[in-house]
Amino acid sequence: MFKHLDAAILNPIRRRNVVPQVDEIRSTDGGFDVRYRDAKSGAAATRSWRWSELRAATAVQSAGWVGGHECLLVDCGAEVLQLTADAAGFDAFLMACERNLPGWLPASQWRVQLMMRQPGEGVEVFGRGGNSTSN
């Protein structure tokens, strides 16, 4: 889907497991749950993360559609989540991130910045120190 991603975004992703095909994301009291499909078996699974485990987030868009198709790459340490607006709970998750993660760039701001970027270029939405996935 994202054939032209910046090397600064791809390098951290290559070193981690990517959780594919996220179906649903839900905010909880101390973090969030992600329901996804396993890449090999296609079996549904659920995984939970605490807000403190979310290290960085970068928004990117792919080419092909007017305005592109946005994707949020969320660095959770050993895993990188690829979240899209197609996942149930995506907008609620964005609002929860704004409430729970000081420094999280509001969607209204990063979406405007993303519209001005070329497909595959990223916008840093959140980062804890040197853990960011974008340049």
N, CA, C and O atoms as a GROMACS GRO file, in nm:
protein
  540
    1MET      N    1   0.082  -0.119   0.000
    1MET     CA    2   0.000   0.000   0.000
    1MET      C    3   0.086   0.126   0.000
    1MET      O    4   0.058   0.219  -0.075
    2PHE      N    5   0.190   0.131   0.082
    2PHE     CA    6   0.274   0.250   0.093
    2PHE      C    7   0.412   0.218   0.036
    2PHE      O    8   0.504   0.186   0.111
    3LYS      N    9   0.425   0.227  -0.096
    3LYS     CA   10   0.549   0.188  -0.162
    3LYS      C   11   0.656   0.296  -0.156
    3LYS      O   12   0.774   0.267  -0.176
    4HIS      N   13   0.617   0.420  -0.129
    4HIS     CA   14   0.713   0.529  -0.134
    4HIS      C   15   0.730   0.599   0.000
    4HIS      O   16   0.747   0.721   0.005
    5LEU      N   17   0.726   0.524   0.108
    5LEU     CA   18   0.742   0.586   0.239
    5LEU      C   19   0.885   0.635   0.260
    5LEU      O   20   0.981   0.575   0.210
    6ASP      N   21   0.897   0.745   0.333
    6ASP     CA   22   1.028   0.798   0.367
    6ASP      C   23   1.110   0.692   0.441
    6ASP      O   24   1.055   0.615   0.520
    7ALA      N   25   1.239   0.688   0.416
    7ALA     CA   26   1.328   0.594   0.486
    7ALA      C   27   1.323   0.618   0.637
    7ALA      O   28   1.334   0.524   0.715
    8ALA      N   29   1.306   0.743   0.679
    8ALA     CA   30   1.300   0.774   0.822
    8ALA      C   31   1.179   0.709   0.888
    8ALA      O   32   1.182   0.680   1.008
    9ILE      N   33   1.075   0.685   0.811
    9ILE     CA   34   0.956   0.618   0.865
    9ILE      C   35   0.974   0.467   0.857
    9ILE      O   36   0.941   0.396   0.952
   10LEU      N   37   1.025   0.418   0.744
   10LEU     CA   38   1.036   0.274   0.723
   10LEU      C   39   1.138   0.206   0.812
   10LEU      O   40   1.113   0.095   0.860
   11ASN      N   41   1.252   0.268   0.837
   11ASN     CA   42   1.356   0.201   0.915
   11ASN      C   43   1.310   0.156   1.052
   11ASN      O   44   1.335   0.041   1.088
   12PRO      N   45   1.242   0.239   1.131
   12PRO     CA   46   1.194   0.188   1.261
   12PRO      C   47   1.090   0.078   1.246
   12PRO      O   48   1.083  -0.012   1.329
   13ILE      N   49   1.008   0.084   1.141
   13ILE     CA   50   0.905  -0.017   1.120
   13ILE      C   51   0.969  -0.151   1.088
   13ILE      O   52   0.923  -0.255   1.136
   14ARG      N   53   1.072  -0.151   1.007
   14ARG     CA   54   1.138  -0.276   0.967
   14ARG      C   55   1.195  -0.351   1.087
   14ARG      O   56   1.211  -0.473   1.081
   15ARG      N   57   1.225  -0.280   1.194
   15ARG     CA   58   1.284  -0.345   1.311
   15ARG      C   59   1.180  -0.399   1.407
   15ARG      O   60   1.216  -0.454   1.511
   16ARG      N   61   1.052  -0.384   1.375
   16ARG     CA   62   0.946  -0.424   1.467
   16ARG      C   63   0.843  -0.511   1.395
   16ARG      O   64   0.841  -0.520   1.272
   17ASN      N   65   0.759  -0.573   1.474
   17ASN     CA   66   0.646  -0.647   1.418
   17ASN      C   67   0.538  -0.547   1.380
   17ASN      O   68   0.508  -0.456   1.457
   18VAL      N   69   0.479  -0.564   1.265
   18VAL     CA   70   0.369  -0.479   1.222
   18VAL      C   71   0.240  -0.557   1.243
   18VAL      O   72   0.226  -0.669   1.192
   19VAL      N   73   0.147  -0.498   1.316
   19VAL     CA   74   0.018  -0.562   1.340
   19VAL      C   75  -0.071  -0.528   1.221
   19VAL      O   76  -0.108  -0.412   1.204
   20PRO      N   77  -0.106  -0.628   1.138
   20PRO     CA   78  -0.179  -0.600   1.014
   20PRO      C   79  -0.330  -0.596   1.032
   20PRO      O   80  -0.382  -0.642   1.134
   21GLN      N   81  -0.400  -0.542   0.937
   21GLN     CA   82  -0.545  -0.545   0.925
   21GLN      C   83  -0.617  -0.519   1.056
   21GLN      O   84  -0.687  -0.605   1.108
   22VAL      N   85  -0.599  -0.399   1.110
   22VAL     CA   86  -0.667  -0.363   1.234
   22VAL      C   87  -0.815  -0.342   1.203
   22VAL      O   88  -0.851  -0.261   1.118
   23ASP      N   89  -0.900  -0.416   1.273
   23ASP     CA   90  -1.045  -0.408   1.253
   23ASP      C   91  -1.110  -0.307   1.346
   23ASP      O   92  -1.205  -0.238   1.307
   24GLU      N   93  -1.060  -0.298   1.468
   24GLU     CA   94  -1.122  -0.211   1.568
   24GLU      C   95  -1.018  -0.166   1.669
   24GLU      O   96  -0.928  -0.241   1.706
   25ILE      N   97  -1.032  -0.042   1.712
   25ILE     CA   98  -0.948   0.011   1.819
   25ILE      C   99  -1.040   0.075   1.921
   25ILE      O  100  -1.129   0.153   1.887
   26ARG      N  101  -1.016   0.042   2.049
   26ARG     CA  102  -1.103   0.088   2.157
   26ARG      C  103  -1.020   0.146   2.268
   26ARG      O  104  -0.921   0.085   2.310
   27SER      N  105  -1.057   0.262   2.317
   27SER     CA  106  -0.989   0.323   2.431
   27SER      C  107  -1.040   0.259   2.559
   27SER      O  108  -1.158   0.227   2.571
   28THR      N  109  -0.949   0.240   2.654
   28THR     CA  110  -0.984   0.187   2.786
   28THR      C  111  -0.939   0.288   2.890
   28THR      O  112  -0.884   0.393   2.855
   29ASP      N  113  -0.960   0.259   3.017
   29ASP     CA  114  -0.920   0.352   3.122
   29ASP      C  115  -0.772   0.385   3.118
   29ASP      O  116  -0.733   0.501   3.130
   30GLY      N  117  -0.689   0.284   3.101
   30GLY     CA  118  -0.545   0.306   3.106
   30GLY      C  119  -0.472   0.295   2.974
   30GLY      O  120  -0.350   0.302   2.970
   31GLY      N  121  -0.547   0.276   2.864
   31GLY     CA  122  -0.481   0.258   2.736
   31GLY      C  123  -0.580   0.231   2.625
   31GLY      O  124  -0.682   0.298   2.612
   32PHE      N  125  -0.548   0.128   2.543
   32PHE     CA  126  -0.634   0.097   2.430
   32PHE      C  127  -0.619  -0.049   2.389
   32PHE      O  128  -0.514  -0.110   2.409
   33ASP      N  129  -0.725  -0.102   2.332
   33ASP     CA  130  -0.728  -0.239   2.282
   33ASP      C  131  -0.738  -0.234   2.130
   33ASP      O  132  -0.805  -0.148   2.074
   34VAL      N  133  -0.671  -0.328   2.064
   34VAL     CA  134  -0.676  -0.337   1.919
   34VAL      C  135  -0.719  -0.479   1.881
   34VAL      O  136  -0.659  -0.577   1.925
   35ARG      N  137  -0.824  -0.487   1.799
   35ARG     CA  138  -0.867  -0.615   1.743
   35ARG      C  139  -0.817  -0.619   1.600
   35ARG      O  140  -0.844  -0.528   1.522
   36TYR      N  141  -0.745  -0.723   1.565
   36TYR     CA  142  -0.682  -0.733   1.433
   36TYR      C  143  -0.686  -0.875   1.382
   36TYR      O  144  -0.725  -0.968   1.454
   37ARG      N  145  -0.645  -0.892   1.257
   37ARG     CA  146  -0.637  -1.024   1.196
   37ARG      C  147  -0.489  -1.061   1.179
   37ARG      O  148  -0.409  -0.981   1.130
   38ASP      N  149  -0.455  -1.181   1.219
   38ASP     CA  150  -0.319  -1.230   1.205
   38ASP      C  151  -0.282  -1.240   1.057
   38ASP      O  152  -0.360  -1.287   0.976
   39ALA      N  153  -0.160  -1.193   1.023
   39ALA     CA  154  -0.117  -1.189   0.883
   39ALA      C  155  -0.108  -1.328   0.821
   39ALA      O  156  -0.138  -1.344   0.703
   40LYS      N  157  -0.067  -1.427   0.897
   40LYS     CA  158  -0.048  -1.561   0.841
   40LYS      C  159  -0.176  -1.643   0.842
   40LYS      O  160  -0.214  -1.699   0.739
   41SER      N  161  -0.242  -1.651   0.954
   41SER     CA  162  -0.358  -1.739   0.967
   41SER      C  163  -0.491  -1.670   0.936
   41SER      O  164  -0.589  -1.736   0.902
   42GLY      N  165  -0.494  -1.537   0.948
   42GLY     CA  166  -0.619  -1.464   0.928
   42GLY      C  167  -0.709  -1.468   1.050
   42GLY      O  168  -0.819  -1.413   1.049
   43ALA      N  169  -0.663  -1.534   1.156
   43ALA     CA  170  -0.743  -1.546   1.278
   43ALA      C  171  -0.750  -1.411   1.350
   43ALA      O  172  -0.654  -1.334   1.351
   44ALA      N  173  -0.866  -1.384   1.410
   44ALA     CA  174  -0.884  -1.261   1.485
   44ALA      C  175  -0.812  -1.272   1.620
   44ALA      O  176  -0.809  -1.378   1.682
   45ALA      N  177  -0.755  -1.160   1.662
   45ALA     CA  178  -0.686  -1.153   1.791
   45ALA      C  179  -0.707  -1.014   1.849
   45ALA      O  180  -0.737  -0.920   1.776
   46THR      N  181  -0.690  -1.002   1.979
   46THR     CA  182  -0.700  -0.873   2.046
   46THR      C  183  -0.576  -0.853   2.131
   46THR      O  184  -0.528  -0.947   2.195
   47ARG      N  185  -0.524  -0.732   2.131
   47ARG     CA  186  -0.405  -0.698   2.209
   47ARG      C  187  -0.431  -0.566   2.278
   47ARG      O  188  -0.495  -0.478   2.221
   48SER      N  189  -0.381  -0.551   2.398
   48SER     CA  190  -0.398  -0.427   2.476
   48SER      C  191  -0.264  -0.359   2.498
   48SER      O  192  -0.162  -0.425   2.516
   49TRP      N  193  -0.267  -0.227   2.496
   49TRP     CA  194  -0.149  -0.146   2.528
   49TRP      C  195  -0.188  -0.040   2.629
   49TRP      O  196  -0.303   0.005   2.631
   50ARG      N  197  -0.094   0.001   2.712
   50ARG     CA  198  -0.112   0.113   2.803
   50ARG      C  199  -0.069   0.239   2.730
   50ARG      O  200   0.012   0.232   2.637
   51TRP      N  201  -0.124   0.354   2.770
   51TRP     CA  202  -0.086   0.480   2.705
   51TRP      C  203   0.064   0.501   2.712
   51TRP      O  204   0.123   0.555   2.619
   52SER      N  205   0.126   0.460   2.821
   52SER     CA  206   0.271   0.479   2.837
   52SER      C  207   0.353   0.399   2.737
   52SER      O  208   0.470   0.431   2.715
   53GLU      N  209   0.295   0.297   2.676
   53GLU     CA  210   0.366   0.216   2.576
   53GLU      C  211   0.366   0.279   2.437
   53GLU      O  212   0.446   0.240   2.352
   54LEU      N  213   0.278   0.375   2.414
   54LEU     CA  214   0.272   0.442   2.286
   54LEU      C  215   0.386   0.543   2.280
   54LEU      O  216   0.384   0.644   2.351
   55ARG      N  217   0.485   0.515   2.196
   55ARG     CA  218   0.608   0.595   2.193
   55ARG      C  219   0.607   0.704   2.088
   55ARG      O  220   0.665   0.810   2.108
   56ALA      N  221   0.542   0.678   1.974
   56ALA     CA  222   0.541   0.777   1.866
   56ALA      C  223   0.428   0.744   1.770
   56ALA      O  224   0.380   0.631   1.765
   57ALA      N  225   0.386   0.845   1.695
   57ALA     CA  226   0.285   0.824   1.591
   57ALA      C  227   0.316   0.917   1.474
   57ALA      O  228   0.351   1.033   1.493
   58THR      N  229   0.304   0.863   1.354
   58THR     CA  230   0.328   0.938   1.232
   58THR      C  231   0.212   0.914   1.137
   58THR      O  232   0.172   0.799   1.115
   59ALA      N  233   0.158   1.021   1.080
   59ALA     CA  234   0.052   1.010   0.980
   59ALA      C  235   0.114   1.011   0.842
   59ALA      O  236   0.203   1.092   0.814
   60VAL      N  237   0.069   0.922   0.756
   60VAL     CA  238   0.115   0.916   0.616
   60VAL      C  239  -0.008   0.898   0.527
   60VAL      O  240  -0.115   0.860   0.575
   61GLN      N  241   0.008   0.925   0.399
   61GLN     CA  242  -0.100   0.897   0.304
   61GLN      C  243  -0.045   0.828   0.182
   61GLN      O  244   0.069   0.850   0.141
   62SER      N  245  -0.130   0.743   0.124
   62SER     CA  246  -0.091   0.675   0.001
   62SER      C  247  -0.148   0.751  -0.117
   62SER      O  248  -0.240   0.831  -0.102
   63ALA      N  249  -0.094   0.725  -0.233
   63ALA     CA  250  -0.142   0.789  -0.356
   63ALA      C  251  -0.265   0.715  -0.406
   63ALA      O  252  -0.295   0.604  -0.362
   64GLY      N  253  -0.334   0.777  -0.500
   64GLY     CA  254  -0.440   0.707  -0.569
   64GLY      C  255  -0.577   0.766  -0.552
   64GLY      O  256  -0.660   0.756  -0.643
   65TRP      N  257  -0.605   0.828  -0.440
   65TRP     CA  258  -0.736   0.885  -0.418
   65TRP      C  259  -0.721   1.035  -0.404
   65TRP      O  260  -0.614   1.084  -0.370
   66VAL      N  261  -0.828   1.108  -0.431
   66VAL     CA  262  -0.825   1.252  -0.408
   66VAL      C  263  -0.801   1.273  -0.260
   66VAL      O  264  -0.879   1.228  -0.176
   67GLY      N  265  -0.694   1.342  -0.228
   67GLY     CA  266  -0.659   1.362  -0.088
   67GLY      C  267  -0.583   1.246  -0.028
   67GLY      O  268  -0.534   1.257   0.084
   68GLY      N  269  -0.572   1.134  -0.099
   68GLY     CA  270  -0.498   1.020  -0.049
   68GLY      C  271  -0.577   0.942   0.056
   68GLY      O  272  -0.689   0.979   0.091
   69HIS      N  273  -0.518   0.836   0.103
   69HIS     CA  274  -0.576   0.751   0.206
   69HIS      C  275  -0.485   0.761   0.326
   69HIS      O  276  -0.371   0.715   0.320
   70GLU      N  277  -0.532   0.820   0.436
   70GLU     CA  278  -0.444   0.841   0.551
   70GLU      C  279  -0.428   0.714   0.633
   70GLU      O  280  -0.518   0.631   0.643
   71CYS      N  281  -0.310   0.703   0.690
   71CYS     CA  282  -0.277   0.592   0.777
   71CYS      C  283  -0.197   0.649   0.893
   71CYS      O  284  -0.111   0.735   0.874
   72LEU      N  285  -0.224   0.600   1.012
   72LEU     CA  286  -0.150   0.642   1.129
   72LEU      C  287  -0.061   0.526   1.171
   72LEU      O  288  -0.111   0.419   1.207
   73LEU      N  289   0.070   0.546   1.166
   73LEU     CA  290   0.166   0.445   1.209
   73LEU      C  291   0.196   0.473   1.356
   73LEU      O  292   0.252   0.577   1.389
   74VAL      N  293   0.158   0.380   1.443
   74VAL     CA  294   0.170   0.400   1.587
   74VAL      C  295   0.276   0.306   1.641
   74VAL      O  296   0.262   0.184   1.635
   75ASP      N  297   0.383   0.363   1.694
   75ASP     CA  298   0.496   0.289   1.749
   75ASP      C  299   0.465   0.254   1.895
   75ASP      O  300   0.458   0.342   1.981
   76CYS      N  301   0.448   0.125   1.920
   76CYS     CA  302   0.420   0.076   2.056
   76CYS      C  303   0.536  -0.009   2.106
   76CYS      O  304   0.514  -0.109   2.174
   77GLY      N  305   0.658   0.029   2.073
   77GLY     CA  306   0.774  -0.047   2.117
   77GLY      C  307   0.806  -0.160   2.023
   77GLY      O  308   0.865  -0.138   1.918
   78ALA      N  309   0.766  -0.282   2.059
   78ALA     CA  310   0.796  -0.399   1.976
   78ALA      C  311   0.706  -0.408   1.854
   78ALA      O  312   0.741  -0.476   1.757
   79GLU      N  313   0.591  -0.341   1.856
   79GLU     CA  314   0.498  -0.345   1.745
   79GLU      C  315   0.472  -0.206   1.689
   79GLU      O  316   0.481  -0.106   1.759
   80VAL      N  317   0.440  -0.204   1.560
   80VAL     CA  318   0.394  -0.081   1.495
   80VAL      C  319   0.255  -0.110   1.442
   80VAL      O  320   0.235  -0.203   1.363
   81LEU      N  321   0.158  -0.030   1.485
   81LEU     CA  322   0.020  -0.045   1.439
   81LEU      C  323  -0.002   0.041   1.316
   81LEU      O  324   0.044   0.156   1.312
   82GLN      N  325  -0.070  -0.012   1.218
   82GLN     CA  326  -0.109   0.064   1.099
   82GLN      C  327  -0.259   0.086   1.110
   82GLN      O  328  -0.338  -0.003   1.078
   83LEU      N  329  -0.298   0.205   1.154
   83LEU     CA  330  -0.438   0.236   1.176
   83LEU      C  331  -0.491   0.323   1.064
   83LEU      O  332  -0.426   0.419   1.023
   84THR      N  333  -0.609   0.290   1.015
   84THR     CA  334  -0.675   0.373   0.914
   84THR      C  335  -0.815   0.408   0.964
   84THR      O  336  -0.864   0.350   1.060
   85ALA      N  337  -0.876   0.502   0.896
   85ALA     CA  338  -1.012   0.543   0.932
   85ALA      C  339  -1.111   0.430   0.911
   85ALA      O  340  -1.224   0.437   0.960
   86ASP      N  341  -1.073   0.325   0.838
   86ASP     CA  342  -1.159   0.209   0.818
   86ASP      C  343  -1.179   0.128   0.945
   86ASP      O  344  -1.278   0.055   0.958
   87ALA      N  345  -1.086   0.139   1.039
   87ALA     CA  346  -1.096   0.064   1.165
   87ALA      C  347  -1.204   0.126   1.252
   87ALA      O  348  -1.206   0.247   1.274
   88ALA      N  349  -1.294   0.044   1.302
   88ALA     CA  350  -1.397   0.093   1.393
   88ALA      C  351  -1.331   0.157   1.515
   88ALA      O  352  -1.236   0.102   1.571
   89GLY      N  353  -1.381   0.272   1.554
   89GLY     CA  354  -1.328   0.341   1.672
   89GLY      C  355  -1.210   0.432   1.644
   89GLY      O  356  -1.152   0.487   1.738
   90PHE      N  357  -1.173   0.450   1.517
   90PHE     CA  358  -1.054   0.529   1.481
   90PHE      C  359  -1.065   0.673   1.533
   90PHE      O  360  -0.973   0.721   1.600
   91ASP      N  361  -1.175   0.742   1.504
   91ASP     CA  362  -1.189   0.882   1.547
   91ASP      C  363  -1.195   0.894   1.699
   91ASP      O  364  -1.138   0.987   1.755
   92ALA      N  365  -1.263   0.802   1.765
   92ALA     CA  366  -1.268   0.803   1.912
   92ALA      C  367  -1.128   0.781   1.970
   92ALA      O  368  -1.093   0.840   2.072
   93PHE      N  369  -1.048   0.694   1.904
   93PHE     CA  370  -0.911   0.672   1.948
   93PHE      C  371  -0.829   0.801   1.937
   93PHE      O  372  -0.752   0.834   2.027
   94LEU      N  373  -0.845   0.873   1.826
   94LEU     CA  374  -0.773   1.000   1.809
   94LEU      C  375  -0.807   1.098   1.920
   94LEU      O  376  -0.718   1.164   1.975
   95MET      N  377  -0.934   1.109   1.954
   95MET     CA  378  -0.976   1.200   2.062
   95MET      C  379  -0.920   1.155   2.196
   95MET      O  380  -0.880   1.238   2.278
   96ALA      N  381  -0.917   1.023   2.221
   96ALA     CA  382  -0.861   0.972   2.346
   96ALA      C  383  -0.711   1.000   2.354
   96ALA      O  384  -0.660   1.030   2.462
   97CYS      N  385  -0.641   0.991   2.242
   97CYS     CA  386  -0.498   1.022   2.240
   97CYS      C  387  -0.475   1.168   2.278
   97CYS      O  388  -0.385   1.199   2.355
   98GLU      N  389  -0.558   1.257   2.223
   98GLU     CA  390  -0.546   1.400   2.256
   98GLU      C  391  -0.565   1.424   2.405
   98GLU      O  392  -0.497   1.508   2.463
   99ARG      N  393  -0.657   1.350   2.468
   99ARG     CA  394  -0.684   1.366   2.612
   99ARG      C  395  -0.575   1.304   2.699
   99ARG      O  396  -0.542   1.358   2.804
  100ASN      N  397  -0.519   1.191   2.656
  100ASN     CA  398  -0.431   1.113   2.742
  100ASN      C  399  -0.282   1.129   2.716
  100ASN      O  400  -0.200   1.088   2.799
  101LEU      N  401  -0.245   1.187   2.603
  101LEU     CA  402  -0.103   1.196   2.567
  101LEU      C  403  -0.064   1.342   2.544
  101LEU      O  404  -0.086   1.396   2.436
  102PRO      N  405  -0.006   1.406   2.645
  102PRO     CA  406   0.038   1.545   2.628
  102PRO      C  407   0.135   1.556   2.510
  102PRO      O  408   0.230   1.479   2.499
  103GLY      N  409   0.109   1.652   2.422
  103GLY     CA  410   0.192   1.669   2.304
  103GLY      C  411   0.135   1.606   2.178
  103GLY      O  412   0.190   1.625   2.070
  104TRP      N  413   0.025   1.530   2.190
  104TRP     CA  414  -0.039   1.468   2.074
  104TRP      C  415  -0.097   1.580   1.988
  104TRP      O  416  -0.175   1.662   2.036
  105LEU      N  417  -0.059   1.584   1.861
  105LEU     CA  418  -0.108   1.685   1.768
  105LEU      C  419  -0.254   1.654   1.731
  105LEU      O  420  -0.284   1.544   1.685
  106PRO      N  421  -0.345   1.750   1.751
  106PRO     CA  422  -0.485   1.725   1.717
  106PRO      C  423  -0.502   1.688   1.569
  106PRO      O  424  -0.429   1.737   1.483
  107ALA      N  425  -0.599   1.601   1.541
  107ALA     CA  426  -0.623   1.555   1.405
  107ALA      C  427  -0.650   1.670   1.310
  107ALA      O  428  -0.611   1.665   1.193
  108SER      N  429  -0.717   1.775   1.357
  108SER     CA  430  -0.746   1.889   1.270
  108SER      C  431  -0.617   1.955   1.221
  108SER      O  432  -0.615   2.014   1.113
  109GLN      N  433  -0.511   1.946   1.299
  109GLN     CA  434  -0.382   2.005   1.260
  109GLN      C  435  -0.300   1.912   1.172
  109GLN      O  436  -0.250   1.954   1.068
  110TRP      N  437  -0.286   1.785   1.212
  110TRP     CA  438  -0.200   1.696   1.132
  110TRP      C  439  -0.265   1.662   0.998
  110TRP      O  440  -0.194   1.636   0.900
  111ARG      N  441  -0.397   1.661   0.991
  111ARG     CA  442  -0.462   1.632   0.863
  111ARG      C  443  -0.438   1.745   0.762
  111ARG      O  444  -0.419   1.719   0.644
  112VAL      N  445  -0.437   1.869   0.809
  112VAL     CA  446  -0.406   1.982   0.721
  112VAL      C  447  -0.262   1.971   0.672
  112VAL      O  448  -0.235   1.991   0.553
  113GLN      N  449  -0.168   1.940   0.762
  113GLN     CA  450  -0.028   1.924   0.722
  113GLN      C  451  -0.012   1.809   0.624
  113GLN      O  452   0.066   1.818   0.530
  114LEU      N  453  -0.085   1.701   0.647
  114LEU     CA  454  -0.075   1.582   0.561
  114LEU      C  455  -0.123   1.612   0.419
  114LEU      O  456  -0.068   1.559   0.323
  115MET      N  457  -0.225   1.696   0.406
  115MET     CA  458  -0.276   1.732   0.273
  115MET      C  459  -0.170   1.804   0.190
  115MET      O  460  -0.175   1.800   0.067
  116MET      N  461  -0.075   1.869   0.256
  116MET     CA  462   0.029   1.944   0.185
  116MET      C  463   0.152   1.859   0.154
  116MET      O  464   0.246   1.907   0.091
  117ARG      N  465   0.153   1.734   0.196
  117ARG     CA  466   0.267   1.645   0.175
  117ARG      C  467   0.244   1.557   0.053
  117ARG      O  468   0.132   1.537   0.008
  118GLN      N  469   0.354   1.505   0.002
  118GLN     CA  470   0.349   1.407  -0.107
  118GLN      C  471   0.313   1.271  -0.048
  118GLN      O  472   0.342   1.245   0.069
  119PRO      N  473   0.249   1.184  -0.128
  119PRO     CA  474   0.219   1.049  -0.078
  119PRO      C  475   0.346   0.982  -0.027
  119PRO      O  476   0.451   0.986  -0.093
  120GLY      N  477   0.336   0.920   0.090
  120GLY     CA  478   0.450   0.854   0.151
  120GLY      C  479   0.527   0.940   0.248
  120GLY      O  480   0.604   0.888   0.329
  121GLU      N  481   0.509   1.070   0.244
  121GLU     CA  482   0.574   1.158   0.340
  121GLU      C  483   0.493   1.160   0.468
  121GLU      O  484   0.370   1.149   0.465
  122GLY      N  485   0.561   1.172   0.580
  122GLY     CA  486   0.494   1.165   0.708
  122GLY      C  487   0.482   1.298   0.780
  122GLY      O  488   0.555   1.393   0.752
  123VAL      N  489   0.387   1.302   0.872
  123VAL     CA  490   0.368   1.414   0.963
  123VAL      C  491   0.377   1.357   1.104
  123VAL      O  492   0.301   1.267   1.139
  124GLU      N  493   0.469   1.408   1.183
  124GLU     CA  494   0.480   1.359   1.320
  124GLU      C  495   0.360   1.406   1.400
  124GLU      O  496   0.334   1.526   1.410
  125VAL      N  497   0.288   1.311   1.456
  125VAL     CA  498   0.170   1.339   1.536
  125VAL      C  499   0.205   1.338   1.684
  125VAL      O  500   0.149   1.414   1.763
  126PHE      N  501   0.297   1.250   1.721
  126PHE     CA  502   0.337   1.235   1.861
  126PHE      C  503   0.473   1.170   1.867
  126PHE      O  504   0.508   1.087   1.783
  127GLY      N  505   0.552   1.208   1.966
  127GLY     CA  506   0.681   1.146   1.988
  127GLY      C  507   0.729   1.168   2.130
  127GLY      O  508   0.715   1.277   2.185
  128ARG      N  509   0.786   1.065   2.187
  128ARG     CA  510   0.846   1.075   2.320
  128ARG      C  511   0.997   1.078   2.302
  128ARG      O  512   1.059   0.974   2.282
  129GLY      N  513   1.055   1.195   2.310
  129GLY     CA  514   1.200   1.207   2.299
  129GLY      C  515   1.252   1.158   2.167
  129GLY      O  516   1.204   1.201   2.062
  130GLY      N  517   1.351   1.068   2.168
  130GLY     CA  518   1.417   1.019   2.049
  130GLY      C  519   1.350   0.899   1.986
  130GLY      O  520   1.409   0.834   1.901
  131ASN      N  521   1.227   0.867   2.027
  131ASN     CA  522   1.159   0.748   1.977
  131ASN      C  523   1.072   0.772   1.856
  131ASN      O  524   1.000   0.681   1.813
  132SER      N  525   1.075   0.890   1.802
  132SER     CA  526   0.984   0.925   1.692
  132SER      C  527   1.014   0.843   1.568
  132SER      O  528   1.128   0.804   1.543
  133THR      N  529   0.907   0.816   1.488
  133THR     CA  530   0.923   0.740   1.364
  133THR      C  531   0.935   0.830   1.244
  133THR      O  532   0.945   0.779   1.133
  134SER      N  533   0.933   0.960   1.261
  134SER     CA  534   0.947   1.049   1.144
  134SER      C  535   1.063   1.143   1.166
  134SER      O  536   1.121   1.150   1.274
  135ASN      N  537   1.097   1.219   1.057
  135ASN     CA  538   1.211   1.308   1.068
  135ASN      C  539   1.170   1.444   1.113
  135ASN      O  540   1.254   1.533   1.127
   0.00000   0.00000   0.00000
